[in-house]
Amino acid sequence: MSIATGILVYVIIWWLIFFMMLPVGVISQDESGEDIVPGTPASAPVKPDIWRKALTTSLIAAVLFAVFYFIVEYDVISLRP
């Protein structure tokens, strides 16, 4: 696997995991019972924790990429015709 292919696979895995992590632990303004900030919808998150989710996503993506790399490099599953 070339470096470019590895980077591309990692980025794809990262974005897939990131989009799965976005709704985890989100509490809307309406659910929290706090006052709704004027000009925002009631469904807007109170504390989205994007940086924490990005860090968690990076760790999970690194583990999944390592598994993928092992499978491809050691021909556990051959992707060559």
N, C-alpha and C positions, 0 to 999 in steps of 0.2 A: 504494500500500500504506500503510495507516495505521500509526501507531506501535505500537498494540496488536498488530496482525497481525505486524509485524516482530519484536517481542519474543517472541511466541508461537512463530513459526517458528524463531527462534534457540534458544529453550529446548528445543524438540523436537529440533533438530539436535544441540544440546549433549548431551542425555541419550543419544541414540542413539550418538554417538561415544564418550561416557564408558563406556557398557556394553561397547562393542567394545574399549576400551583396558584395561579391568580385568584381563584375563588376560595381557596383554603383559608379559613379563619377570618374572613371578612365580615364585619358587622356594619350594617347600614345605619344611617342617622336615625331612621325610623325605629329600627330594632333596639338601638342603644338607649332610647328614652331621653336623649339630650335634645336641646333645642336645634332645630334645623337651620343651618346657615342660610341666610337670605341669598337667593339667586342660584341655589343648588337644588337638585331633586332630592326627595326624601330617601331615595335608594342609593345616594352617594355614600361611599365608605367613610367611616370615621377615621380609621387608622389602617391604610392599606399595607404598610410594611414592605414596600417594593424592594428595598435593598436587602432585607432579610430573605425574601423570596428569591432574589437573584443569586444570593450566596448559596442558599439551599439547592437551587437549581443547578448551579455550577458543580457542586459536590456530587449530586445524583447523576448529572450528565457525565462527569469524569469516570464514575464507577461503571456506568453503562457503556461508555466508550471503551474502557479497558476490557470489558467482556467482549465487545464487538471486535476489538483489535486482536485479542487472543484467538477468537474463533476464526478470523480471516487469516492471520499470520501462521497459525499452526494447522491450517486446513482441517479443522474440526468439521466444518461444512464448506465444501469447495464451491466457490462462486465462479470458477473458470469452466468454460465449455469443454 
